[in-house]
Amino acid sequence: MARAERGGARELFARLEGRACTYCDGDLVRERYKGDRAVVCVECGTPAARAP
Ligand SMILES: [Zn+2]
């Protein structure tokens, strides 16, 4: 899982959004994950990246 610094999160999320999940066939979408901004898989819920 990638961890973004404050400034790089927007770019990182934009890059990952719409990509395929590493672990299944789901797509990655922007969502909150345990209070952090994150890009998570719609199918399995695994975060590909998160940032405070
Ligand atoms: Zn997945």
mmCIF file of the protein (N, C-alpha, C, O) and its ligand, coordinates in Angstrom:
data_MODEL
# 
_entry.id   MODEL 
# 
loop_
_entity.id 
_entity.type 
_entity.pdbx_number_of_molecules 
1 polymer     1 
2 non-polymer 1 
# 
_entity_poly.entity_id                      1 
_entity_poly.type                           'polypeptide(L)' 
_entity_poly.nstd_linkage                   no 
_entity_poly.nstd_monomer                   no 
_entity_poly.pdbx_seq_one_letter_code       MARAERGGARELFARLEGRACTYCDGDLVRERYKGDRAVVCVECGTPAARAP 
_entity_poly.pdbx_seq_one_letter_code_can   MARAERGGARELFARLEGRACTYCDGDLVRERYKGDRAVVCVECGTPAARAP 
_entity_poly.pdbx_strand_id                 A 
# 
loop_
_entity_poly_seq.entity_id 
_entity_poly_seq.num 
_entity_poly_seq.mon_id 
_entity_poly_seq.hetero 
1 1  MET n 
1 2  ALA n 
1 3  ARG n 
1 4  ALA n 
1 5  GLU n 
1 6  ARG n 
1 7  GLY n 
1 8  GLY n 
1 9  ALA n 
1 10 ARG n 
1 11 GLU n 
1 12 LEU n 
1 13 PHE n 
1 14 ALA n 
1 15 ARG n 
1 16 LEU n 
1 17 GLU n 
1 18 GLY n 
1 19 ARG n 
1 20 ALA n 
1 21 CYS n 
1 22 THR n 
1 23 TYR n 
1 24 CYS n 
1 25 ASP n 
1 26 GLY n 
1 27 ASP n 
1 28 LEU n 
1 29 VAL n 
1 30 ARG n 
1 31 GLU n 
1 32 ARG n 
1 33 TYR n 
1 34 LYS n 
1 35 GLY n 
1 36 ASP n 
1 37 ARG n 
1 38 ALA n 
1 39 VAL n 
1 40 VAL n 
1 41 CYS n 
1 42 VAL n 
1 43 GLU n 
1 44 CYS n 
1 45 GLY n 
1 46 THR n 
1 47 PRO n 
1 48 ALA n 
1 49 ALA n 
1 50 ARG n 
1 51 ALA n 
1 52 PRO n 
# 
loop_
_struct_asym.id 
_struct_asym.entity_id 
A 1 
B 2 
# 
loop_
_chem_comp.id 
_chem_comp.type 
_chem_comp.mon_nstd_flag 
ALA 'L-peptide linking' y 
ARG 'L-peptide linking' y 
ASP 'L-peptide linking' y 
CYS 'L-peptide linking' y 
GLU 'L-peptide linking' y 
GLY 'peptide linking'   y 
LEU 'L-peptide linking' y 
LYS 'L-peptide linking' y 
MET 'L-peptide linking' y 
PHE 'L-peptide linking' y 
PRO 'L-peptide linking' y 
THR 'L-peptide linking' y 
TYR 'L-peptide linking' y 
VAL 'L-peptide linking' y 
ZN  non-polymer         . 
# 
_pdbx_entity_nonpoly.entity_id   2 
_pdbx_entity_nonpoly.name        ? 
_pdbx_entity_nonpoly.comp_id     ZN 
# 
_pdbx_nonpoly_scheme.asym_id         B 
_pdbx_nonpoly_scheme.entity_id       2 
_pdbx_nonpoly_scheme.mon_id          ZN 
_pdbx_nonpoly_scheme.ndb_seq_num     1 
_pdbx_nonpoly_scheme.pdb_seq_num     101 
_pdbx_nonpoly_scheme.auth_seq_num    101 
_pdbx_nonpoly_scheme.pdb_mon_id      ZN 
_pdbx_nonpoly_scheme.auth_mon_id     ZN 
_pdbx_nonpoly_scheme.pdb_strand_id   A 
_pdbx_nonpoly_scheme.pdb_ins_code    . 
# 
loop_
_atom_site.group_PDB 
_atom_site.id 
_atom_site.type_symbol 
_atom_site.label_atom_id 
_atom_site.label_alt_id 
_atom_site.label_comp_id 
_atom_site.label_asym_id 
_atom_site.label_entity_id 
_atom_site.label_seq_id 
_atom_site.pdbx_PDB_ins_code 
_atom_site.Cartn_x 
_atom_site.Cartn_y 
_atom_site.Cartn_z 
_atom_site.occupancy 
_atom_site.B_iso_or_equiv 
_atom_site.pdbx_formal_charge 
_atom_site.auth_seq_id 
_atom_site.auth_comp_id 
_atom_site.auth_asym_id 
_atom_site.auth_atom_id 
_atom_site.pdbx_PDB_model_num 
ATOM   1   N  N  . MET A 1 1  ? 0.838   -1.197  0.000   1.00 0.00 ? 1   MET A N  1 
ATOM   2   C  CA . MET A 1 1  ? 0.000   0.000   0.000   1.00 0.00 ? 1   MET A CA 1 
ATOM   3   C  C  . MET A 1 1  ? 0.870   1.244   0.000   1.00 0.00 ? 1   MET A C  1 
ATOM   4   O  O  . MET A 1 1  ? 1.826   1.347   0.769   1.00 0.00 ? 1   MET A O  1 
ATOM   5   N  N  . ALA A 1 2  ? 0.537   2.175   -0.858  1.00 0.00 ? 2   ALA A N  1 
ATOM   6   C  CA . ALA A 1 2  ? 1.295   3.422   -0.924  1.00 0.00 ? 2   ALA A CA 1 
ATOM   7   C  C  . ALA A 1 2  ? 0.819   4.373   0.159   1.00 0.00 ? 2   ALA A C  1 
ATOM   8   O  O  . ALA A 1 2  ? -0.368  4.446   0.473   1.00 0.00 ? 2   ALA A O  1 
ATOM   9   N  N  . ARG A 1 3  ? 1.761   5.090   0.712   1.00 0.00 ? 3   ARG A N  1 
ATOM   10  C  CA . ARG A 1 3  ? 1.393   6.107   1.702   1.00 0.00 ? 3   ARG A CA 1 
ATOM   11  C  C  . ARG A 1 3  ? 1.808   7.457   1.152   1.00 0.00 ? 3   ARG A C  1 
ATOM   12  O  O  . ARG A 1 3  ? 2.962   7.653   0.773   1.00 0.00 ? 3   ARG A O  1 
ATOM   13  N  N  . ALA A 1 4  ? 0.884   8.368   1.110   1.00 0.00 ? 4   ALA A N  1 
ATOM   14  C  CA . ALA A 1 4  ? 1.165   9.665   0.503   1.00 0.00 ? 4   ALA A CA 1 
ATOM   15  C  C  . ALA A 1 4  ? 1.478   10.710  1.564   1.00 0.00 ? 4   ALA A C  1 
ATOM   16  O  O  . ALA A 1 4  ? 0.908   10.694  2.655   1.00 0.00 ? 4   ALA A O  1 
ATOM   17  N  N  . GLU A 1 5  ? 2.364   11.592  1.243   1.00 0.00 ? 5   GLU A N  1 
ATOM   18  C  CA . GLU A 1 5  ? 2.558   12.773  2.078   1.00 0.00 ? 5   GLU A CA 1 
ATOM   19  C  C  . GLU A 1 5  ? 1.418   13.738  1.754   1.00 0.00 ? 5   GLU A C  1 
ATOM   20  O  O  . GLU A 1 5  ? 0.704   13.573  0.765   1.00 0.00 ? 5   GLU A O  1 
ATOM   21  N  N  . ARG A 1 6  ? 1.270   14.730  2.595   1.00 0.00 ? 6   ARG A N  1 
ATOM   22  C  CA . ARG A 1 6  ? 0.150   15.639  2.479   1.00 0.00 ? 6   ARG A CA 1 
ATOM   23  C  C  . ARG A 1 6  ? 0.017   16.228  1.062   1.00 0.00 ? 6   ARG A C  1 
ATOM   24  O  O  . ARG A 1 6  ? -1.072  16.231  0.488   1.00 0.00 ? 6   ARG A O  1 
ATOM   25  N  N  . GLY A 1 7  ? 1.109   16.713  0.518   1.00 0.00 ? 7   GLY A N  1 
ATOM   26  C  CA . GLY A 1 7  ? 1.052   17.388  -0.773  1.00 0.00 ? 7   GLY A CA 1 
ATOM   27  C  C  . GLY A 1 7  ? 0.824   16.452  -1.946  1.00 0.00 ? 7   GLY A C  1 
ATOM   28  O  O  . GLY A 1 7  ? 0.211   16.834  -2.943  1.00 0.00 ? 7   GLY A O  1 
ATOM   29  N  N  . GLY A 1 8  ? 1.315   15.224  -1.828  1.00 0.00 ? 8   GLY A N  1 
ATOM   30  C  CA . GLY A 1 8  ? 1.271   14.326  -2.966  1.00 0.00 ? 8   GLY A CA 1 
ATOM   31  C  C  . GLY A 1 8  ? 0.019   13.477  -3.059  1.00 0.00 ? 8   GLY A C  1 
ATOM   32  O  O  . GLY A 1 8  ? -0.162  12.739  -4.028  1.00 0.00 ? 8   GLY A O  1 
ATOM   33  N  N  . ALA A 1 9  ? -0.841  13.574  -2.069  1.00 0.00 ? 9   ALA A N  1 
ATOM   34  C  CA . ALA A 1 9  ? -1.996  12.683  -2.005  1.00 0.00 ? 9   ALA A CA 1 
ATOM   35  C  C  . ALA A 1 9  ? -2.938  12.888  -3.184  1.00 0.00 ? 9   ALA A C  1 
ATOM   36  O  O  . ALA A 1 9  ? -3.411  11.923  -3.784  1.00 0.00 ? 9   ALA A O  1 
ATOM   37  N  N  . ARG A 1 10 ? -3.208  14.139  -3.512  1.00 0.00 ? 10  ARG A N  1 
ATOM   38  C  CA . ARG A 1 10 ? -4.168  14.416  -4.582  1.00 0.00 ? 10  ARG A CA 1 
ATOM   39  C  C  . ARG A 1 10 ? -3.693  13.793  -5.894  1.00 0.00 ? 10  ARG A C  1 
ATOM   40  O  O  . ARG A 1 10 ? -4.466  13.167  -6.620  1.00 0.00 ? 10  ARG A O  1 
ATOM   41  N  N  . GLU A 1 11 ? -2.418  13.979  -6.176  1.00 0.00 ? 11  GLU A N  1 
ATOM   42  C  CA . GLU A 1 11 ? -1.848  13.443  -7.422  1.00 0.00 ? 11  GLU A CA 1 
ATOM   43  C  C  . GLU A 1 11 ? -1.839  11.912  -7.397  1.00 0.00 ? 11  GLU A C  1 
ATOM   44  O  O  . GLU A 1 11 ? -2.166  11.257  -8.387  1.00 0.00 ? 11  GLU A O  1 
ATOM   45  N  N  . LEU A 1 12 ? -1.463  11.367  -6.258  1.00 0.00 ? 12  LEU A N  1 
ATOM   46  C  CA . LEU A 1 12 ? -1.411  9.907   -6.118  1.00 0.00 ? 12  LEU A CA 1 
ATOM   47  C  C  . LEU A 1 12 ? -2.805  9.302   -6.283  1.00 0.00 ? 12  LEU A C  1 
ATOM   48  O  O  . LEU A 1 12 ? -2.980  8.298   -6.972  1.00 0.00 ? 12  LEU A O  1 
ATOM   49  N  N  . PHE A 1 13 ? -3.788  9.923   -5.644  1.00 0.00 ? 13  PHE A N  1 
ATOM   50  C  CA . PHE A 1 13 ? -5.152  9.411   -5.732  1.00 0.00 ? 13  PHE A CA 1 
ATOM   51  C  C  . PHE A 1 13 ? -5.669  9.501   -7.162  1.00 0.00 ? 13  PHE A C  1 
ATOM   52  O  O  . PHE A 1 13 ? -6.321  8.580   -7.655  1.00 0.00 ? 13  PHE A O  1 
ATOM   53  N  N  . ALA A 1 14 ? -5.376  10.609  -7.819  1.00 0.00 ? 14  ALA A N  1 
ATOM   54  C  CA . ALA A 1 14 ? -5.831  10.791  -9.203  1.00 0.00 ? 14  ALA A CA 1 
ATOM   55  C  C  . ALA A 1 14 ? -5.225  9.728   -10.102 1.00 0.00 ? 14  ALA A C  1 
ATOM   56  O  O  . ALA A 1 14 ? -5.863  9.249   -11.040 1.00 0.00 ? 14  ALA A O  1 
ATOM   57  N  N  . ARG A 1 15 ? -3.992  9.370   -9.806  1.00 0.00 ? 15  ARG A N  1 
ATOM   58  C  CA . ARG A 1 15 ? -3.289  8.361   -10.592 1.00 0.00 ? 15  ARG A CA 1 
ATOM   59  C  C  . ARG A 1 15 ? -3.894  6.972   -10.378 1.00 0.00 ? 15  ARG A C  1 
ATOM   60  O  O  . ARG A 1 15 ? -3.989  6.175   -11.311 1.00 0.00 ? 15  ARG A O  1 
ATOM   61  N  N  . LEU A 1 16 ? -4.299  6.695   -9.145  1.00 0.00 ? 16  LEU A N  1 
ATOM   62  C  CA . LEU A 1 16 ? -4.786  5.355   -8.812  1.00 0.00 ? 16  LEU A CA 1 
ATOM   63  C  C  . LEU A 1 16 ? -6.268  5.159   -9.100  1.00 0.00 ? 16  LEU A C  1 
ATOM   64  O  O  . LEU A 1 16 ? -6.710  4.038   -9.351  1.00 0.00 ? 16  LEU A O  1 
ATOM   65  N  N  . GLU A 1 17 ? -7.034  6.241   -9.066  1.00 0.00 ? 17  GLU A N  1 
ATOM   66  C  CA . GLU A 1 17 ? -8.484  6.127   -9.235  1.00 0.00 ? 17  GLU A CA 1 
ATOM   67  C  C  . GLU A 1 17 ? -8.821  5.522   -10.597 1.00 0.00 ? 17  GLU A C  1 
ATOM   68  O  O  . GLU A 1 17 ? -8.300  5.953   -11.626 1.00 0.00 ? 17  GLU A O  1 
ATOM   69  N  N  . GLY A 1 18 ? -9.695  4.524   -10.588 1.00 0.00 ? 18  GLY A N  1 
ATOM   70  C  CA . GLY A 1 18 ? -10.099 3.891   -11.829 1.00 0.00 ? 18  GLY A CA 1 
ATOM   71  C  C  . GLY A 1 18 ? -9.212  2.723   -12.242 1.00 0.00 ? 18  GLY A C  1 
ATOM   72  O  O  . GLY A 1 18 ? -9.550  1.965   -13.152 1.00 0.00 ? 18  GLY A O  1 
ATOM   73  N  N  . ARG A 1 19 ? -8.079  2.585   -11.567 1.00 0.00 ? 19  ARG A N  1 
ATOM   74  C  CA . ARG A 1 19 ? -7.208  1.442   -11.846 1.00 0.00 ? 19  ARG A CA 1 
ATOM   75  C  C  . ARG A 1 19 ? -7.813  0.163   -11.293 1.00 0.00 ? 19  ARG A C  1 
ATOM   76  O  O  . ARG A 1 19 ? -8.730  0.203   -10.473 1.00 0.00 ? 19  ARG A O  1 
ATOM   77  N  N  . ALA A 1 20 ? -7.299  -0.963  -11.742 1.00 0.00 ? 20  ALA A N  1 
ATOM   78  C  CA . ALA A 1 20 ? -7.753  -2.244  -11.217 1.00 0.00 ? 20  ALA A CA 1 
ATOM   79  C  C  . ALA A 1 20 ? -7.056  -2.535  -9.890  1.00 0.00 ? 20  ALA A C  1 
ATOM   80  O  O  . ALA A 1 20 ? -5.902  -2.163  -9.679  1.00 0.00 ? 20  ALA A O  1 
ATOM   81  N  N  . CYS A 1 21 ? -7.778  -3.202  -9.014  1.00 0.00 ? 21  CYS A N  1 
ATOM   82  C  CA . CYS A 1 21 ? -7.233  -3.628  -7.729  1.00 0.00 ? 21  CYS A CA 1 
ATOM   83  C  C  . CYS A 1 21 ? -6.108  -4.636  -7.944  1.00 0.00 ? 21  CYS A C  1 
ATOM   84  O  O  . CYS A 1 21 ? -6.120  -5.415  -8.897  1.00 0.00 ? 21  CYS A O  1 
ATOM   85  N  N  . THR A 1 22 ? -5.129  -4.600  -7.027  1.00 0.00 ? 22  THR A N  1 
ATOM   86  C  CA . THR A 1 22 ? -4.019  -5.551  -7.093  1.00 0.00 ? 22  THR A CA 1 
ATOM   87  C  C  . THR A 1 22 ? -4.460  -6.954  -6.709  1.00 0.00 ? 22  THR A C  1 
ATOM   88  O  O  . THR A 1 22 ? -3.865  -7.940  -7.145  1.00 0.00 ? 22  THR A O  1 
ATOM   89  N  N  . TYR A 1 23 ? -5.512  -7.043  -5.884  1.00 0.00 ? 23  TYR A N  1 
ATOM   90  C  CA . TYR A 1 23 ? -5.863  -8.322  -5.276  1.00 0.00 ? 23  TYR A CA 1 
ATOM   91  C  C  . TYR A 1 23 ? -7.077  -8.991  -5.901  1.00 0.00 ? 23  TYR A C  1 
ATOM   92  O  O  . TYR A 1 23 ? -7.302  -10.183 -5.690  1.00 0.00 ? 23  TYR A O  1 
ATOM   93  N  N  . CYS A 1 24 ? -7.865  -8.236  -6.669  1.00 0.00 ? 24  CYS A N  1 
ATOM   94  C  CA . CYS A 1 24 ? -9.046  -8.822  -7.301  1.00 0.00 ? 24  CYS A CA 1 
ATOM   95  C  C  . CYS A 1 24 ? -9.341  -8.046  -8.583  1.00 0.00 ? 24  CYS A C  1 
ATOM   96  O  O  . CYS A 1 24 ? -8.500  -7.281  -9.055  1.00 0.00 ? 24  CYS A O  1 
ATOM   97  N  N  . ASP A 1 25 ? -10.536 -8.242  -9.147  1.00 0.00 ? 25  ASP A N  1 
ATOM   98  C  CA . ASP A 1 25 ? -10.874 -7.576  -10.409 1.00 0.00 ? 25  ASP A CA 1 
ATOM   99  C  C  . ASP A 1 25 ? -11.617 -6.262  -10.216 1.00 0.00 ? 25  ASP A C  1 
ATOM   100 O  O  . ASP A 1 25 ? -12.094 -5.660  -11.179 1.00 0.00 ? 25  ASP A O  1 
ATOM   101 N  N  . GLY A 1 26 ? -11.712 -5.823  -8.973  1.00 0.00 ? 26  GLY A N  1 
ATOM   102 C  CA . GLY A 1 26 ? -12.441 -4.586  -8.673  1.00 0.00 ? 26  GLY A CA 1 
ATOM   103 C  C  . GLY A 1 26 ? -11.704 -3.335  -9.130  1.00 0.00 ? 26  GLY A C  1 
ATOM   104 O  O  . GLY A 1 26 ? -10.507 -3.365  -9.417  1.00 0.00 ? 26  GLY A O  1 
ATOM   105 N  N  . ASP A 1 27 ? -12.447 -2.235  -9.190  1.00 0.00 ? 27  ASP A N  1 
ATOM   106 C  CA . ASP A 1 27 ? -11.851 -0.939  -9.527  1.00 0.00 ? 27  ASP A CA 1 
ATOM   107 C  C  . ASP A 1 27 ? -11.582 -0.143  -8.254  1.00 0.00 ? 27  ASP A C  1 
ATOM   108 O  O  . ASP A 1 27 ? -12.235 -0.337  -7.229  1.00 0.00 ? 27  ASP A O  1 
ATOM   109 N  N  . LEU A 1 28 ? -10.613 0.747   -8.343  1.00 0.00 ? 28  LEU A N  1 
ATOM   110 C  CA . LEU A 1 28 ? -10.278 1.590   -7.197  1.00 0.00 ? 28  LEU A CA 1 
ATOM   111 C  C  . LEU A 1 28 ? -11.076 2.889   -7.266  1.00 0.00 ? 28  LEU A C  1 
ATOM   112 O  O  . LEU A 1 28 ? -11.181 3.519   -8.318  1.00 0.00 ? 28  LEU A O  1 
ATOM   113 N  N  . VAL A 1 29 ? -11.631 3.269   -6.126  1.00 0.00 ? 29  VAL A N  1 
ATOM   114 C  CA . VAL A 1 29 ? -12.386 4.517   -6.026  1.00 0.00 ? 29  VAL A CA 1 
ATOM   115 C  C  . VAL A 1 29 ? -11.929 5.295   -4.790  1.00 0.00 ? 29  VAL A C  1 
ATOM   116 O  O  . VAL A 1 29 ? -11.396 4.727   -3.837  1.00 0.00 ? 29  VAL A O  1 
ATOM   117 N  N  . ARG A 1 30 ? -12.153 6.612   -4.838  1.00 0.00 ? 30  ARG A N  1 
ATOM   118 C  CA . ARG A 1 30 ? -11.806 7.442   -3.683  1.00 0.00 ? 30  ARG A CA 1 
ATOM   119 C  C  . ARG A 1 30 ? -12.854 7.285   -2.600  1.00 0.00 ? 30  ARG A C  1 
ATOM   120 O  O  . ARG A 1 30 ? -14.054 7.407   -2.843  1.00 0.00 ? 30  ARG A O  1 
ATOM   121 N  N  . GLU A 1 31 ? -12.368 7.010   -1.396  1.00 0.00 ? 31  GLU A N  1 
ATOM   122 C  CA . GLU A 1 31 ? -13.261 6.842   -0.257  1.00 0.00 ? 31  GLU A CA 1 
ATOM   123 C  C  . GLU A 1 31 ? -12.484 7.133   1.004   1.00 0.00 ? 31  GLU A C  1 
ATOM   124 O  O  . GLU A 1 31 ? -11.263 7.284   0.971   1.00 0.00 ? 31  GLU A O  1 
ATOM   125 N  N  . ARG A 1 32 ? -13.191 7.212   2.117   1.00 0.00 ? 32  ARG A N  1 
ATOM   126 C  CA . ARG A 1 32 ? -12.492 7.357   3.389   1.00 0.00 ? 32  ARG A CA 1 
ATOM   127 C  C  . ARG A 1 32 ? -12.221 5.964   3.951   1.00 0.00 ? 32  ARG A C  1 
ATOM   128 O  O  . ARG A 1 32 ? -13.054 5.062   3.858   1.00 0.00 ? 32  ARG A O  1 
ATOM   129 N  N  . TYR A 1 33 ? -11.048 5.818   4.528   1.00 0.00 ? 33  TYR A N  1 
ATOM   130 C  CA . TYR A 1 33 ? -10.681 4.533   5.113   1.00 0.00 ? 33  TYR A CA 1 
ATOM   131 C  C  . TYR A 1 33 ? -10.166 4.774   6.515   1.00 0.00 ? 33  TYR A C  1 
ATOM   132 O  O  . TYR A 1 33 ? -9.100  5.361   6.700   1.00 0.00 ? 33  TYR A O  1 
ATOM   133 N  N  . LYS A 1 34 ? -10.915 4.326   7.498   1.00 0.00 ? 34  LYS A N  1 
ATOM   134 C  CA . LYS A 1 34 ? -10.549 4.512   8.908   1.00 0.00 ? 34  LYS A CA 1 
ATOM   135 C  C  . LYS A 1 34 ? -10.184 5.965   9.211   1.00 0.00 ? 34  LYS A C  1 
ATOM   136 O  O  . LYS A 1 34 ? -9.228  6.239   9.936   1.00 0.00 ? 34  LYS A O  1 
ATOM   137 N  N  . GLY A 1 35 ? -10.955 6.885   8.648   1.00 0.00 ? 35  GLY A N  1 
ATOM   138 C  CA . GLY A 1 35 ? -10.749 8.303   8.938   1.00 0.00 ? 35  GLY A CA 1 
ATOM   139 C  C  . GLY A 1 35 ? -9.756  8.997   8.034   1.00 0.00 ? 35  GLY A C  1 
ATOM   140 O  O  . GLY A 1 35 ? -9.650  10.223  8.063   1.00 0.00 ? 35  GLY A O  1 
ATOM   141 N  N  . ASP A 1 36 ? -9.027  8.243   7.233   1.00 0.00 ? 36  ASP A N  1 
ATOM   142 C  CA . ASP A 1 36 ? -8.076  8.838   6.287   1.00 0.00 ? 36  ASP A CA 1 
ATOM   143 C  C  . ASP A 1 36 ? -8.717  8.941   4.908   1.00 0.00 ? 36  ASP A C  1 
ATOM   144 O  O  . ASP A 1 36 ? -9.632  8.186   4.582   1.00 0.00 ? 36  ASP A O  1 
ATOM   145 N  N  . ARG A 1 37 ? -8.228  9.885   4.101   1.00 0.00 ? 37  ARG A N  1 
ATOM   146 C  CA . ARG A 1 37 ? -8.601  9.870   2.691   1.00 0.00 ? 37  ARG A CA 1 
ATOM   147 C  C  . ARG A 1 37 ? -7.894  8.691   2.059   1.00 0.00 ? 37  ARG A C  1 
ATOM   148 O  O  . ARG A 1 37 ? -6.745  8.409   2.397   1.00 0.00 ? 37  ARG A O  1 
ATOM   149 N  N  . ALA A 1 38 ? -8.550  8.004   1.157   1.00 0.00 ? 38  ALA A N  1 
ATOM   150 C  CA . ALA A 1 38 ? -7.947  6.801   0.596   1.00 0.00 ? 38  ALA A CA 1 
ATOM   151 C  C  . ALA A 1 38 ? -8.524  6.477   -0.769  1.00 0.00 ? 38  ALA A C  1 
ATOM   152 O  O  . ALA A 1 38 ? -9.559  7.004   -1.178  1.00 0.00 ? 38  ALA A O  1 
ATOM   153 N  N  . VAL A 1 39 ? -7.828  5.604   -1.450  1.00 0.00 ? 39  VAL A N  1 
ATOM   154 C  CA . VAL A 1 39 ? -8.349  4.989   -2.666  1.00 0.00 ? 39  VAL A CA 1 
ATOM   155 C  C  . VAL A 1 39 ? -8.483  3.511   -2.351  1.00 0.00 ? 39  VAL A C  1 
ATOM   156 O  O  . VAL A 1 39 ? -7.496  2.823   -2.088  1.00 0.00 ? 39  VAL A O  1 
ATOM   157 N  N  . VAL A 1 40 ? -9.727  3.032   -2.381  1.00 0.00 ? 40  VAL A N  1 
ATOM   158 C  CA . VAL A 1 40 ? -9.970  1.644   -2.000  1.00 0.00 ? 40  VAL A CA 1 
ATOM   159 C  C  . VAL A 1 40 ? -10.673 0.887   -3.118  1.00 0.00 ? 40  VAL A C  1 
ATOM   160 O  O  . VAL A 1 40 ? -11.302 1.477   -3.996  1.00 0.00 ? 40  VAL A O  1 
ATOM   161 N  N  . CYS A 1 41 ? -10.551 -0.416  -3.063  1.00 0.00 ? 41  CYS A N  1 
ATOM   162 C  CA . CYS A 1 41 ? -11.197 -1.287  -4.048  1.00 0.00 ? 41  CYS A CA 1 
ATOM   163 C  C  . CYS A 1 41 ? -12.688 -1.412  -3.742  1.00 0.00 ? 41  CYS A C  1 
ATOM   164 O  O  . CYS A 1 41 ? -13.069 -1.616  -2.590  1.00 0.00 ? 41  CYS A O  1 
ATOM   165 N  N  . VAL A 1 42 ? -13.529 -1.292  -4.763  1.00 0.00 ? 42  VAL A N  1 
ATOM   166 C  CA . VAL A 1 42 ? -14.966 -1.417  -4.542  1.00 0.00 ? 42  VAL A CA 1 
ATOM   167 C  C  . VAL A 1 42 ? -15.372 -2.845  -4.221  1.00 0.00 ? 42  VAL A C  1 
ATOM   168 O  O  . VAL A 1 42 ? -16.399 -3.075  -3.583  1.00 0.00 ? 42  VAL A O  1 
ATOM   169 N  N  . GLU A 1 43 ? -14.578 -3.793  -4.658  1.00 0.00 ? 43  GLU A N  1 
ATOM   170 C  CA . GLU A 1 43 ? -14.926 -5.200  -4.460  1.00 0.00 ? 43  GLU A CA 1 
ATOM   171 C  C  . GLU A 1 43 ? -14.469 -5.716  -3.100  1.00 0.00 ? 43  GLU A C  1 
ATOM   172 O  O  . GLU A 1 43 ? -15.278 -6.219  -2.321  1.00 0.00 ? 43  GLU A O  1 
ATOM   173 N  N  . CYS A 1 44 ? -13.193 -5.594  -2.819  1.00 0.00 ? 44  CYS A N  1 
ATOM   174 C  CA . CYS A 1 44 ? -12.659 -6.210  -1.598  1.00 0.00 ? 44  CYS A CA 1 
ATOM   175 C  C  . CYS A 1 44 ? -12.372 -5.206  -0.489  1.00 0.00 ? 44  CYS A C  1 
ATOM   176 O  O  . CYS A 1 44 ? -12.091 -5.598  0.643   1.00 0.00 ? 44  CYS A O  1 
ATOM   177 N  N  . GLY A 1 45 ? -12.441 -3.890  -0.808  1.00 0.00 ? 45  GLY A N  1 
ATOM   178 C  CA . GLY A 1 45 ? -12.265 -2.886  0.222   1.00 0.00 ? 45  GLY A CA 1 
ATOM   179 C  C  . GLY A 1 45 ? -10.833 -2.655  0.648   1.00 0.00 ? 45  GLY A C  1 
ATOM   180 O  O  . GLY A 1 45 ? -10.581 -1.930  1.610   1.00 0.00 ? 45  GLY A O  1 
ATOM   181 N  N  . THR A 1 46 ? -9.889  -3.263  -0.054  1.00 0.00 ? 46  THR A N  1 
ATOM   182 C  CA . THR A 1 46 ? -8.487  -3.084  0.291   1.00 0.00 ? 46  THR A CA 1 
ATOM   183 C  C  . THR A 1 46 ? -8.001  -1.706  -0.178  1.00 0.00 ? 46  THR A C  1 
ATOM   184 O  O  . THR A 1 46 ? -8.195  -1.348  -1.340  1.00 0.00 ? 46  THR A O  1 
ATOM   185 N  N  . PRO A 1 47 ? -7.374  -0.936  0.711   1.00 0.00 ? 47  PRO A N  1 
ATOM   186 C  CA . PRO A 1 47 ? -6.872  0.370   0.289   1.00 0.00 ? 47  PRO A CA 1 
ATOM   187 C  C  . PRO A 1 47 ? -5.596  0.229   -0.548  1.00 0.00 ? 47  PRO A C  1 
ATOM   188 O  O  . PRO A 1 47 ? -4.676  -0.502  -0.182  1.00 0.00 ? 47  PRO A O  1 
ATOM   189 N  N  . ALA A 1 48 ? -5.561  0.936   -1.668  1.00 0.00 ? 48  ALA A N  1 
ATOM   190 C  CA . ALA A 1 48 ? -4.350  0.970   -2.498  1.00 0.00 ? 48  ALA A CA 1 
ATOM   191 C  C  . ALA A 1 48 ? -3.441  2.099   -2.036  1.00 0.00 ? 48  ALA A C  1 
ATOM   192 O  O  . ALA A 1 48 ? -2.222  2.038   -2.193  1.00 0.00 ? 48  ALA A O  1 
ATOM   193 N  N  . ALA A 1 49 ? -4.051  3.127   -1.467  1.00 0.00 ? 49  ALA A N  1 
ATOM   194 C  CA . ALA A 1 49 ? -3.282  4.246   -0.933  1.00 0.00 ? 49  ALA A CA 1 
ATOM   195 C  C  . ALA A 1 49 ? -4.132  4.983   0.091   1.00 0.00 ? 49  ALA A C  1 
ATOM   196 O  O  . ALA A 1 49 ? -5.359  4.988   -0.001  1.00 0.00 ? 49  ALA A O  1 
ATOM   197 N  N  . ARG A 1 50 ? -3.484  5.597   1.054   1.00 0.00 ? 50  ARG A N  1 
ATOM   198 C  CA . ARG A 1 50 ? -4.236  6.416   2.015   1.00 0.00 ? 50  ARG A CA 1 
ATOM   199 C  C  . ARG A 1 50 ? -3.366  7.558   2.497   1.00 0.00 ? 50  ARG A C  1 
ATOM   200 O  O  . ARG A 1 50 ? -2.138  7.472   2.490   1.00 0.00 ? 50  ARG A O  1 
ATOM   201 N  N  . ALA A 1 51 ? -4.011  8.612   2.910   1.00 0.00 ? 51  ALA A N  1 
ATOM   202 C  CA . ALA A 1 51 ? -3.296  9.787   3.385   1.00 0.00 ? 51  ALA A CA 1 
ATOM   203 C  C  . ALA A 1 51 ? -4.128  10.463  4.450   1.00 0.00 ? 51  ALA A C  1 
ATOM   204 O  O  . ALA A 1 51 ? -5.356  10.460  4.360   1.00 0.00 ? 51  ALA A O  1 
ATOM   205 N  N  . PRO A 1 52 ? -3.494  11.045  5.461   1.00 0.00 ? 52  PRO A N  1 
ATOM   206 C  CA . PRO A 1 52 ? -4.237  11.709  6.527   1.00 0.00 ? 52  PRO A CA 1 
ATOM   207 C  C  . PRO A 1 52 ? -4.980  12.950  6.015   1.00 0.00 ? 52  PRO A C  1 
ATOM   208 O  O  . PRO A 1 52 ? -5.657  13.627  6.788   1.00 0.00 ? 52  PRO A O  1 
HETATM 209 ZN ZN . ZN  B 2 .  ? -9.956  -5.703  -4.690  1.00 0.00 2 101 ZN  A ZN 1 
# 
